[in-house]
């Protein structure tokens, strides 16, 4: 039996959450086309023959730390490298970026085996384009394996999973076999709502909002959820609500359908929008909203 923790790291928007969801076979981490959609460290647990793999999905590593929220995201990504048994570094292009050198230094300090996963290869005109990049990668860091993949299409993920299992230490299961994540239902519900908001309002205010669950009450065949969408300015509140409430109504309908699928129950979802000025640049506010620890 093998068991261990596997950190999925990389710059924003390279497909880390899509990779985790595809491997698990169900949606755990929210996704969108906007960078920094993932804000929290999320564990995804997969049991295979004679192994339990505990994946750690992380926010994207980035160099800009102008706001307290950005600093929190980087701290969360960096701490995911501590004490893990395997690291998957996900990249989505065949060029090296300036910040990659920073990531390599972090990998050297972590001293865990590293797999380089080159994502989105389904978008390449020719698979031969990967070969020069792989040769260059070998000169930059001593990777345990370099694997071209497509998280969206599922290409080569069986190869990735086998290599991960090989690198895991011997040991018994860390979590119960029927457990899929360490996150409670309320957290997953708030994330599903935030995903719909980011996808619908990505051009207007992708990062200026967060969601908190004020009420989560199960009554026989119905679950009553009251969620508050926090923004930083009155103008943002107007955008979230939309003309005649169209944005809030659409977000509520889409989120409710996903939540019902996850909870396998009928849901009454009540959404409110409130202004909390400067929440994303205030450490105390972030802690109170669940962005601490």
Helices and strands as residue ranges (DSSP letters): E 2-9, H 16-24, E 42-48, E 51-57, H 68-79, E 86-91, H 100-110, E 113-118, G 121-123, H 129-140, E 145-148, H 157-167, H 185-200, H 202-205, E 210-219, E 222-231, H 234-241, G 243-245, H 246-263, E 266-275, G 279-281, H 283-288
